Amino acid sequence: MTLHEEGGRAAPGAFASIGCDAVWRRRVELAAAYRLTAMFKWDDLIATHISARVPGTMDRFLINPYGLLFEEVTASSLITVDLHGNKQDDSPYDPNPAGFTIHSAIHAARHDAECVMHTHTLNGTAVSAQRDGVLPLSQQSMLVLSSLGYHDYEGVALRADEKPRLVESLANNDFLMLRNHGLLTVGRSIGEAFVFMYLFEAVCSIQVRALAGGRPLSHIDPAIIATAGEQVRAATQGQGPAMAWPGLLRRLDREMPGYDR
């Protein structure tokens, strides 16, 4: 049974008080995001992370078990942690320490962020090392540039004192470029955060190729970028970028099933 079929499986007993159906569906959907990340080859062995708020709570989120490849993540293997780093599940795995720092900071500050996604892709990291950051070179770049923050590199994100600076860098944006490090997106749903990352990665891939061409570049007018949100709403019939998410789940069911265990 998959996420978008009728019915569902019972959630682990520890989550019954929160609402088992909603929590289990959130687990399945987050596991799907991990599998899709592996399918798109955005994973970095066991590094990077995606988190999702536990439905019905403001202080707990789900994250991957540190040590599993993204293609191995399943709904039942995900770990629940609170904002203090306390593990809520009986799991032999712990969360990635850097992942906890980044995700706990954002989930605590951005109550609209149901999902936070972070990657170390080659193209994304390459652009994060470029002083000018994201350039207005592609149609995809419009949406990113309309809601983009930057965070300077402070080393591996292990220190609690970096949290307020991360939050300040993200502000109310949907996209954050971690300089010399990688990409981060937040979404009001897992699907939105994932599709935002798809766009962010596409922007960086296009930019790397455009710069490698060695020819003069054409920049998009800032006035056009200012209307990006309106254009996206019109193009997606008001559904936003997450309109593509159900199709991605169908593709995952065909090519890499088993995430809903």
C-alpha positions as CSV (number, residue, x, y, z in Angstrom):
1,M,0.0,0.0,0.0
2,T,1.4,3.4,-0.9
3,L,1.0,6.9,0.4
4,H,-1.5,8.0,-2.2
5,E,-3.7,4.9,-2.1
6,E,-6.8,4.7,0.1
7,G,-6.4,3.4,3.6
8,G,-3.1,3.1,5.4
9,R,-1.1,1.2,8.0
10,A,-1.3,1.7,11.7
11,A,1.4,3.9,13.2
12,P,3.8,2.7,15.8
13,G,2.1,2.7,19.3
14,A,4.2,5.5,20.6
15,F,2.4,7.9,18.3
16,A,-1.1,6.9,18.9
17,S,-1.8,9.8,21.2
18,I,-0.9,12.3,18.5
19,G,-3.0,10.7,15.8
20,C,-1.7,7.5,14.3
21,D,-2.9,8.0,10.7
22,A,-1.5,11.5,10.3
23,V,1.9,10.5,11.9
24,W,2.2,7.3,9.9
25,R,1.4,9.2,6.6
26,R,4.0,11.8,7.5
27,R,6.6,9.0,8.1
28,V,5.7,7.4,4.7
29,E,5.9,10.7,2.9
30,L,9.3,11.6,4.5
31,A,10.7,8.2,3.7
32,A,9.6,8.8,0.1
33,A,11.5,12.1,0.1
34,Y,14.7,10.3,1.1
35,R,14.2,7.6,-1.6
36,L,13.6,10.3,-4.2
37,T,16.7,12.1,-3.1
38,A,18.7,9.0,-3.7
39,M,17.0,8.4,-7.1
40,F,17.9,12.0,-8.2
41,K,21.5,11.3,-6.9
42,W,21.4,14.3,-4.5
43,D,22.5,12.1,-1.5
44,D,26.0,12.3,-0.1
45,L,26.5,8.8,1.3
46,I,25.0,9.1,4.8
47,A,25.5,12.9,5.1
48,T,22.7,15.5,4.6
49,H,19.2,15.2,6.0
50,I,15.5,15.9,5.6
51,S,13.2,16.5,8.5
52,A,9.5,16.8,8.9
53,R,7.5,18.1,11.9
54,V,5.5,15.4,13.7
55,P,1.8,16.3,13.1
56,G,0.1,17.8,16.1
57,T,3.3,18.9,17.7
58,M,5.5,22.0,17.7
59,D,8.5,20.5,19.4
60,R,9.1,17.1,17.7
61,F,10.3,16.2,14.2
62,L,11.2,13.1,12.2
63,I,14.7,12.7,10.7
64,N,16.8,9.9,9.2
65,P,18.7,7.3,11.2
66,Y,22.4,8.3,10.9
67,G,24.2,5.4,9.2
68,L,21.6,4.3,6.7
69,L,21.9,5.2,3.0
70,F,19.0,7.3,1.8
71,E,17.8,4.4,-0.5
72,E,17.5,2.3,2.7
73,V,15.3,4.6,4.7
74,T,11.8,3.4,5.4
75,A,8.8,4.9,7.2
76,S,9.4,2.8,10.4
77,S,13.1,3.5,10.5
78,L,12.8,7.3,10.9
79,I,13.7,8.7,14.3
80,T,11.6,11.2,16.3
81,V,13.6,13.8,18.3
82,D,12.5,16.8,20.3
83,L,14.0,20.3,20.0
84,H,16.5,19.4,22.8
85,G,17.9,16.4,20.9
86,N,16.1,13.7,23.0
87,K,15.3,10.7,20.9
88,Q,11.7,9.6,21.3
89,D,11.9,6.2,19.6
90,D,13.4,2.9,20.6
91,S,15.9,2.9,17.7
92,P,19.5,1.6,17.6
93,Y,20.4,4.7,15.5
94,D,20.9,8.3,16.5
95,P,20.3,11.4,14.4
96,N,23.1,13.1,12.5
97,P,24.5,15.7,15.1
98,A,24.8,18.4,12.4
99,G,21.4,17.5,11.1
100,F,19.9,18.0,14.6
101,T,21.5,21.5,14.9
102,I,20.2,22.8,11.6
103,H,16.8,21.3,11.7
104,S,16.0,21.9,15.4
105,A,16.9,25.6,14.9
106,I,14.6,26.0,11.9
107,H,11.7,24.0,13.2
108,A,11.8,26.0,16.5
109,A,11.8,29.3,14.8
110,R,9.7,28.7,11.6
111,H,6.3,27.2,12.7
112,D,5.3,27.2,9.0
113,A,8.2,24.9,8.1
114,E,6.7,21.5,8.1
115,C,9.7,20.1,6.2
116,V,13.3,21.2,6.1
117,M,15.6,19.7,3.4
118,H,19.4,20.0,3.1
119,T,21.8,18.7,0.4
120,H,25.5,18.7,-0.5
121,T,25.1,18.3,-4.3
122,L,28.1,19.0,-6.5
123,N,26.4,21.8,-8.4
124,G,24.8,23.3,-5.4
125,T,28.0,23.3,-3.4
126,A,29.9,24.7,-6.4
127,V,27.5,27.7,-6.6
128,S,27.6,28.1,-2.9
129,A,31.4,28.7,-3.3
130,Q,30.8,31.4,-5.8
131,R,31.0,34.9,-4.3
132,D,28.0,36.2,-6.3
133,G,25.8,33.3,-5.4
134,V,22.7,32.6,-7.5
135,L,22.6,34.6,-10.7
136,P,19.4,35.5,-12.6
137,L,20.2,33.3,-15.6
138,S,17.2,30.9,-16.0
139,Q,13.5,30.8,-15.6
140,Q,14.0,28.5,-12.6
141,S,16.1,31.1,-10.9
142,M,13.2,33.5,-10.7
143,L,11.5,31.6,-7.9
144,V,14.7,31.0,-6.0
145,L,15.9,34.6,-6.1
146,S,12.5,35.8,-5.0
147,S,12.9,34.0,-1.6
148,L,16.6,33.4,-1.0
149,G,18.9,33.9,2.0
150,Y,22.6,33.2,2.5
151,H,24.5,31.9,5.5
152,D,28.2,32.1,5.8
153,Y,30.2,29.0,6.5
154,E,31.1,28.4,10.2
155,G,32.4,24.8,9.9
156,V,30.4,21.6,10.4
157,A,27.1,22.7,12.1
158,L,27.6,21.2,15.5
159,R,27.5,24.3,17.8
160,A,24.3,25.5,19.4
161,D,25.4,29.1,19.2
162,E,25.1,28.9,15.4
163,K,21.4,28.3,15.5
164,P,20.3,32.0,15.9
165,R,22.5,33.0,13.0
166,L,21.0,30.2,10.8
167,V,17.5,31.4,11.6
168,E,18.5,35.0,10.9
169,S,20.0,34.0,7.6
170,L,16.9,32.1,6.5
171,A,14.5,34.7,7.8
172,N,11.1,34.2,6.1
173,N,12.7,32.8,2.9
174,D,12.0,29.4,1.4
175,F,15.6,28.9,0.1
176,L,18.9,29.2,1.9
177,M,22.3,28.9,0.4
178,L,24.8,27.7,2.9
179,R,28.1,29.2,1.6
180,N,30.8,26.6,0.9
181,H,28.4,24.0,2.1
182,G,25.2,23.4,0.1
183,L,21.5,24.1,-0.3
184,L,18.5,24.2,2.1
185,T,14.8,24.5,1.5
186,V,11.8,24.7,3.7
187,G,8.2,23.9,2.8
188,R,4.7,24.0,4.2
189,S,4.6,20.3,3.1
190,I,7.2,17.6,2.3
191,G,6.3,17.9,-1.3
192,E,6.8,21.6,-1.4
193,A,10.3,21.4,0.2
194,F,11.3,18.6,-2.2
195,V,10.1,20.4,-5.3
196,F,11.8,23.6,-4.1
197,M,15.0,21.6,-3.8
198,Y,14.5,20.3,-7.3
199,L,14.3,23.9,-8.6
200,F,17.3,25.0,-6.4
201,E,19.4,22.2,-7.8
202,A,18.3,22.9,-11.4
203,V,19.2,26.6,-10.9
204,C,22.7,25.7,-9.8
205,S,23.2,23.1,-12.5
206,I,22.2,25.6,-15.2
207,Q,24.5,28.3,-13.7
208,V,27.5,26.0,-13.6
209,R,27.0,25.1,-17.2
210,A,26.3,28.6,-18.3
211,L,29.5,29.9,-16.7
212,A,31.5,27.1,-18.2
213,G,30.4,28.1,-21.7
214,G,32.7,31.1,-21.6
215,R,30.2,33.4,-23.5
216,P,28.5,36.6,-22.4
217,L,25.5,35.9,-20.2
218,S,22.0,37.4,-20.3
219,H,20.5,38.3,-16.9
220,I,16.8,38.4,-16.2
221,D,15.4,41.8,-15.4
222,P,14.8,42.3,-11.6
223,A,11.3,43.6,-12.4
224,I,10.4,40.1,-13.8
225,I,11.9,38.4,-10.8
226,A,9.6,40.5,-8.6
227,T,6.6,38.9,-10.1
228,A,7.9,35.3,-9.7
229,G,5.3,34.2,-7.1
230,E,2.4,35.5,-9.1
231,Q,3.7,33.7,-12.3
232,V,4.1,30.4,-10.4
233,R,0.6,30.6,-9.0
234,A,-0.8,31.2,-12.5
235,A,1.3,28.4,-14.1
236,T,0.3,25.8,-11.5
237,Q,-3.4,26.8,-11.2
238,G,-2.8,28.1,-7.7
239,Q,-1.3,24.8,-6.4
240,G,2.3,25.9,-6.3
241,P,5.4,23.9,-7.0
242,A,4.1,20.9,-5.0
243,M,1.7,20.2,-7.8
244,A,4.4,17.8,-9.1
245,W,4.7,15.8,-5.8
246,P,2.0,13.2,-6.5
247,G,3.6,12.3,-9.8
248,L,6.9,11.9,-8.1
249,L,5.4,9.5,-5.6
250,R,3.9,7.4,-8.5
251,R,7.4,7.3,-10.1
252,L,8.9,6.2,-6.8
253,D,6.3,3.4,-6.5
254,R,7.4,2.1,-10.0
255,E,11.1,2.4,-9.6
256,M,12.0,2.2,-5.9
257,P,9.1,0.7,-3.8
258,G,9.3,-0.4,-0.2
259,Y,9.7,2.9,1.5
260,D,6.3,2.6,3.2
261,R,7.4,-0.3,5.4
